[in-house]
Amino acid sequence: MNDFEKAKLKGIGGVNVQGFMSYTEDSGSIVVDYEQTEKRLARDAALQTSVSVGVPSVFTIYIDPQVVPILFGALNASKVMSDEKQGDRYDKFMTFTVEEYAGKVTPYSDFTGNVSTDVNYEYPVRENFLFQTVIKYGDLEAGIAAKAKLNLVSSKQRAAAYIIGMAHNKFALYGVDGKKIYGMLNDPNLPTSIAPISINSKSTWADKITSDPEKGANIIFNDINKLWAQIASNNGGHADQNGRIVLAISNTMSSYLSTPNSFGLSAIAMLKKAFPLLEVIQLPELSTAAGEMLFMVVPEAMGTETGNTCYSEKYFMGRVIPQLSHYEQKVFGGTWGTVIKRPSMIATMVGI
């Protein structure tokens, strides 16, 4: 009979009992050996708690402090034509002055003056379009984000800046429907888009290069040179191929510029030789439903810029409004679209 059975006979027991203290019997009496019992407890291997790895797993996770934003399409409209502030949010309309010289000459005579020279002025008008977004952040959500070392308010302000920037980019390219606000891709004064050179009834770069891969670079160069030929013919010798020229191409088609010919020359190398100051800008919006598009512009001629992506407000933050347990803040911008002053300095091609 063990100690537990003996104890039960005497009415002694308990829940989850692991053992008895050390003892001896002396003349029928129990004498507890407390010193020995203390040593036994110190050596006791039986766990009273659940088995674990030691610490909660959250304390073994390293969080990189760098926050990685998701990439969207590049906002490159202002790289094709530079940004310019015009007026402010209180202005409803803007205009600029265009002057045209007119006159004739006649053989000189002391007694005649039947011809003259004059100047004519025109004032194209553009409208101002204001647009907005609102950021909201609650006390609780900001506090929870702070526990993760996230600055929620700052992130939402950056998000608003990006959304406003996306809108500026869109309006610079396409304008605003129903208003006298035009974009660089749909201004009604732009010359009609031209078609690429057709080879054996093929017009896209993919088809033409597939049919004659050794002339890949030449095929691309000839199409881009056709754009330049249109600009040169439309501007009476004022367009200089040695001056600054911007070529916009979609990111989908930009890799074709590295296509070599049979001599190992790439299209971009040939272009840089013919147009020393050529700048190539990737513009995702040139992948259109009508086909892949090229956009060429001479940014400046005779001291006047060809066009600008104009804004009245780039990024304006309103007052912070406290609510019951959150805050709201309005952010807005203002645009005139792209103001093109010399459309003849632009050429486009669709269908590459």
C-alpha positions as CSV (number, residue, x, y, z in Angstrom):
1,M,0.0,0.0,0.0
2,N,1.5,3.4,-1.1
3,D,1.3,6.7,0.7
4,F,-1.7,7.9,-1.4
5,E,-3.7,4.8,-0.5
6,K,-2.8,5.1,3.2
7,A,-3.8,8.8,3.1
8,K,-7.2,8.0,1.5
9,L,-7.9,5.5,4.3
10,K,-7.5,8.3,6.8
11,G,-9.6,10.7,4.8
12,I,-6.7,12.7,3.5
13,G,-6.6,13.7,-0.2
14,G,-6.6,16.6,-2.7
15,V,-7.0,17.7,-6.3
16,N,-3.8,17.6,-8.4
17,V,-1.7,16.4,-5.5
18,Q,1.8,15.5,-6.8
19,G,3.3,13.9,-3.6
20,F,3.8,14.2,0.1
21,M,6.3,16.1,2.1
22,S,9.2,14.1,3.4
23,Y,8.4,12.5,6.8
24,T,9.3,9.7,9.2
25,E,7.2,7.7,11.7
26,D,8.2,7.8,15.3
27,S,6.1,5.6,17.7
28,G,3.1,5.9,15.4
29,S,3.5,9.7,14.9
30,I,4.4,11.4,11.7
31,V,7.4,13.7,11.8
32,V,7.8,16.0,8.8
33,D,11.3,16.6,7.5
34,Y,11.0,20.2,6.3
35,E,14.6,20.6,5.1
36,Q,14.4,17.5,3.0
37,T,11.0,18.6,1.6
38,E,12.4,22.0,0.6
39,K,15.2,20.2,-1.3
40,R,12.7,18.0,-3.1
41,L,10.6,21.0,-4.2
42,A,13.7,22.7,-5.6
43,R,14.5,19.6,-7.7
44,D,10.9,19.0,-8.7
45,A,10.7,18.5,-12.6
46,A,6.9,18.5,-12.8
47,L,5.7,21.8,-14.6
48,Q,2.8,23.6,-13.1
49,T,2.4,25.8,-16.3
50,S,1.7,25.0,-20.0
51,V,4.7,24.2,-22.2
52,S,5.8,27.1,-24.4
53,V,8.7,28.4,-26.4
54,G,9.5,30.9,-23.8
55,V,8.2,34.2,-25.2
56,P,5.3,35.2,-27.4
57,S,6.2,35.0,-31.1
58,V,5.4,38.7,-31.6
59,F,8.7,39.5,-29.7
60,T,10.7,37.5,-32.2
61,I,9.4,39.3,-35.4
62,Y,11.5,42.1,-36.8
63,I,9.6,44.8,-38.6
64,D,11.5,46.8,-41.2
65,P,10.9,50.5,-40.5
66,Q,10.9,51.4,-44.2
67,V,7.3,51.5,-45.6
68,V,7.2,50.5,-49.2
69,P,4.5,52.3,-51.3
70,I,2.8,50.6,-54.2
71,L,3.9,51.8,-57.6
72,F,1.5,53.4,-60.0
73,G,2.0,54.7,-63.5
74,A,4.6,57.5,-63.8
75,L,3.3,61.0,-63.7
76,N,5.4,62.4,-66.5
77,A,3.2,65.0,-68.3
78,S,5.2,67.8,-66.7
79,K,8.4,66.3,-68.1
80,V,7.1,66.6,-71.6
81,M,6.0,70.2,-71.1
82,S,7.2,72.0,-68.0
83,D,4.9,73.1,-65.2
84,E,3.9,76.8,-64.8
85,K,1.8,78.5,-62.2
86,Q,-0.8,80.9,-63.7
87,G,-3.0,83.0,-61.4
88,D,-4.6,81.5,-58.4
89,R,-7.7,79.7,-57.2
90,Y,-9.8,82.9,-57.2
91,D,-9.3,83.4,-61.0
92,K,-12.1,81.9,-63.2
93,F,-10.4,82.5,-66.6
94,M,-7.0,83.2,-68.0
95,T,-5.8,84.4,-71.4
96,F,-2.6,85.1,-73.2
97,T,-1.7,87.4,-76.1
98,V,-0.9,86.2,-79.5
99,E,0.3,88.8,-82.0
100,E,0.6,88.3,-85.8
101,Y,2.5,90.7,-88.1
102,A,1.0,91.7,-91.4
103,G,2.1,94.0,-94.2
104,K,3.5,94.5,-97.6
105,V,6.3,96.5,-99.3
106,T,6.4,98.4,-102.5
107,P,9.3,100.0,-104.5
108,Y,10.4,103.2,-102.8
109,S,9.1,106.6,-104.0
110,D,9.1,110.0,-102.4
111,F,5.5,110.4,-103.4
112,T,3.7,107.1,-102.6
113,G,2.7,105.5,-99.4
114,N,0.0,103.1,-100.5
115,V,1.1,100.0,-98.4
116,S,1.5,99.6,-94.7
117,T,2.5,97.2,-91.9
118,D,0.2,96.3,-89.0
119,V,-0.1,93.8,-86.1
120,N,-3.1,91.7,-85.2
121,Y,-3.8,90.5,-81.6
122,E,-5.8,87.5,-80.4
123,Y,-6.6,86.4,-76.9
124,P,-7.2,82.6,-76.4
125,V,-9.1,81.9,-73.2
126,R,-8.8,79.0,-70.8
127,E,-10.9,78.1,-67.7
128,N,-9.8,77.3,-64.2
129,F,-10.9,74.0,-62.8
130,L,-10.6,73.3,-59.1
131,F,-10.7,69.7,-57.8
132,Q,-10.5,68.3,-54.3
133,T,-10.2,65.3,-52.0
134,V,-10.7,64.9,-48.2
135,I,-8.6,63.0,-45.7
136,K,-10.1,61.7,-42.4
137,Y,-8.3,60.1,-39.5
138,G,-9.8,58.9,-36.2
139,D,-8.3,59.1,-32.7
140,L,-8.5,55.3,-32.3
141,E,-7.1,54.4,-35.7
142,A,-4.2,56.9,-35.4
143,G,-3.4,55.4,-32.0
144,I,-3.5,51.8,-33.2
145,A,-1.3,52.7,-36.2
146,A,1.2,54.4,-33.8
147,K,1.6,51.1,-32.0
148,A,3.0,49.7,-35.3
149,K,5.3,52.7,-35.6
150,L,3.2,54.1,-38.4
151,N,2.5,57.9,-38.8
152,L,-1.1,57.5,-40.2
153,V,-1.8,61.2,-40.5
154,S,1.4,61.9,-42.5
155,S,0.7,58.8,-44.7
156,K,-2.8,60.1,-45.5
157,Q,-1.4,63.5,-46.4
158,R,1.1,61.9,-48.7
159,A,-1.7,59.8,-50.2
160,A,-3.7,63.0,-50.8
161,A,-0.7,64.7,-52.5
162,Y,-0.3,61.7,-54.8
163,I,-4.0,61.6,-55.7
164,I,-3.9,65.3,-56.4
165,G,-0.7,64.8,-58.5
166,M,-2.5,62.0,-60.5
167,A,-5.3,64.4,-61.2
168,H,-2.9,67.2,-62.4
169,N,-1.2,64.7,-64.7
170,K,-4.6,63.5,-66.1
171,F,-5.8,67.0,-66.8
172,A,-2.5,68.0,-68.3
173,L,-2.9,65.2,-70.8
174,Y,-6.6,65.2,-71.5
175,G,-8.0,68.5,-70.2
176,V,-11.5,68.6,-68.6
177,D,-14.7,67.7,-70.6
178,G,-17.2,70.5,-71.1
179,K,-14.7,73.3,-70.3
180,K,-12.1,75.3,-72.3
181,I,-9.4,73.2,-70.7
182,Y,-7.4,71.1,-73.1
183,G,-4.6,68.5,-72.7
184,M,-1.5,68.0,-74.7
185,L,-2.9,64.9,-76.3
186,N,-6.3,66.3,-77.3
187,D,-5.9,70.0,-77.9
188,P,-8.2,70.8,-80.9
189,N,-5.4,73.0,-82.4
190,L,-2.9,70.2,-82.6
191,P,-1.9,69.0,-86.1
192,T,-3.6,65.8,-87.2
193,S,-1.7,62.7,-86.2
194,I,0.3,61.0,-88.9
195,A,0.6,57.3,-89.6
196,P,3.9,55.3,-89.5
197,I,5.6,54.3,-92.6
198,S,4.0,51.2,-94.1
199,I,6.2,48.3,-95.3
200,N,4.5,45.5,-97.1
201,S,1.1,46.6,-95.6
202,K,2.6,46.4,-92.1
203,S,2.7,49.6,-89.9
204,T,3.4,48.5,-86.3
205,W,7.0,48.2,-85.2
206,A,6.5,44.6,-84.1
207,D,5.2,43.5,-87.5
208,K,7.8,45.4,-89.5
209,I,10.7,44.2,-87.4
210,T,9.5,40.6,-87.5
211,S,9.5,40.7,-91.2
212,D,12.9,42.3,-91.5
213,P,14.8,42.0,-88.2
214,E,18.2,43.2,-89.6
215,K,16.7,46.6,-90.3
216,G,15.0,47.0,-86.9
217,A,16.8,50.2,-85.8
218,N,16.4,51.8,-89.3
219,I,12.6,51.1,-89.2
220,I,12.2,52.8,-85.9
221,F,14.5,55.7,-86.8
222,N,12.6,56.3,-90.1
223,D,9.2,56.6,-88.3
224,I,10.6,59.0,-85.7
225,N,12.3,61.0,-88.4
226,K,8.9,61.3,-90.1
227,L,7.6,63.1,-87.0
228,W,10.5,65.5,-87.2
229,A,9.9,66.1,-90.9
230,Q,6.4,67.2,-90.1
231,I,7.6,69.7,-87.5
232,A,10.2,71.0,-89.8
233,S,7.8,71.5,-92.7
234,N,5.3,73.3,-90.5
235,N,7.6,75.9,-89.0
236,G,9.4,77.7,-91.8
237,G,12.9,76.8,-90.7
238,H,12.4,77.8,-87.0
239,A,12.7,74.2,-85.8
240,D,16.4,73.2,-85.3
241,Q,17.2,69.5,-85.1
242,N,20.4,70.4,-83.1
243,G,18.2,72.1,-80.5
244,R,16.3,70.5,-77.6
245,I,13.6,68.0,-78.7
246,V,11.4,65.9,-76.5
247,L,10.2,62.5,-77.7
248,A,7.5,60.9,-75.6
249,I,6.9,57.1,-76.0
250,S,4.9,54.6,-73.9
251,N,6.8,52.4,-71.5
252,T,5.4,49.5,-73.5
253,M,7.3,50.6,-76.6
254,S,10.4,52.2,-75.1
255,S,12.4,49.0,-75.3
256,Y,12.2,49.1,-79.1
257,L,14.6,52.1,-79.0
258,S,17.3,49.6,-78.1
259,T,16.7,47.5,-81.2
260,P,19.9,47.1,-83.3
261,N,20.4,46.9,-87.0
262,S,22.7,44.6,-89.0
263,F,25.7,46.9,-88.1
264,G,24.9,46.8,-84.3
265,L,23.6,50.3,-84.1
266,S,20.6,50.8,-82.0
267,A,17.7,53.1,-82.9
268,I,18.4,55.4,-79.9
269,A,22.1,55.7,-81.0
270,M,21.0,56.7,-84.5
271,L,18.5,59.2,-83.0
272,K,21.1,60.8,-80.7
273,K,23.4,61.2,-83.6
274,A,20.8,62.9,-85.7
275,F,19.2,64.9,-82.8
276,P,22.0,65.6,-80.3
277,L,19.8,67.1,-77.6
278,L,16.9,64.6,-77.9
279,E,15.2,63.7,-74.6
280,V,13.2,60.5,-74.4
281,I,10.3,60.5,-71.8
282,Q,8.2,57.5,-71.0
283,L,4.5,58.4,-71.0
284,P,2.3,55.4,-70.2
285,E,-0.8,57.2,-71.5
286,L,0.5,56.9,-75.0
287,S,-0.7,53.3,-75.1
288,T,-4.1,54.2,-76.4
289,A,-7.2,52.3,-77.7
290,A,-6.4,53.6,-81.2
291,G,-2.9,52.1,-81.0
292,E,0.6,53.0,-79.7
293,M,1.4,56.6,-80.0
294,L,4.5,58.8,-80.4
295,F,4.6,62.5,-79.3
296,M,7.4,64.9,-80.4
297,V,7.7,68.5,-79.3
298,V,10.2,71.3,-79.7
299,P,9.9,72.8,-76.2
300,E,11.0,76.3,-77.1
301,A,11.5,78.4,-80.2
302,M,12.6,82.1,-80.5
303,G,12.4,82.5,-76.7
304,T,8.8,81.3,-76.3
305,E,7.8,78.0,-74.8
306,T,5.7,75.8,-77.0
307,G,3.4,75.0,-74.1
308,N,3.1,74.4,-70.4
309,T,1.1,72.3,-68.0
310,C,-0.5,75.2,-66.2
311,Y,-2.0,75.1,-62.7
312,S,-3.6,77.7,-60.4
313,E,-3.0,75.7,-57.2
314,K,-0.6,72.7,-57.1
315,Y,-1.5,71.4,-53.7
316,F,-3.4,73.4,-51.1
317,M,-4.4,72.0,-47.7
318,G,-7.4,73.4,-45.9
319,R,-7.9,73.8,-42.2
320,V,-8.1,70.7,-40.0
321,I,-11.7,70.3,-38.7
322,P,-12.1,68.4,-35.4
323,Q,-15.2,66.2,-35.1
324,L,-16.4,64.1,-32.1
325,S,-13.5,61.6,-32.3
326,H,-11.9,62.2,-35.7
327,Y,-10.4,65.0,-37.8
328,E,-11.1,66.0,-41.4
329,Q,-9.0,68.0,-43.8
330,K,-9.7,69.1,-47.4
331,V,-7.0,69.1,-50.0
332,F,-7.4,70.7,-53.5
333,G,-5.7,71.8,-56.6
334,G,-6.5,73.9,-59.6
335,T,-5.6,73.4,-63.3
336,W,-5.8,75.2,-66.6
337,G,-4.8,72.0,-68.5
338,T,-2.0,72.3,-70.9
339,V,-1.8,75.6,-72.6
340,I,-0.2,75.1,-76.0
341,K,0.9,78.4,-77.6
342,R,2.6,77.0,-80.8
343,P,0.8,73.8,-81.9
344,S,2.9,73.6,-85.0
345,M,5.9,72.7,-82.9
346,I,4.2,69.4,-82.0
347,A,3.8,66.2,-84.1
348,T,2.1,62.9,-83.1
349,M,2.0,59.5,-84.7
350,V,-0.5,56.7,-84.0
351,G,-0.2,53.0,-84.9
352,I,3.4,52.1,-84.2
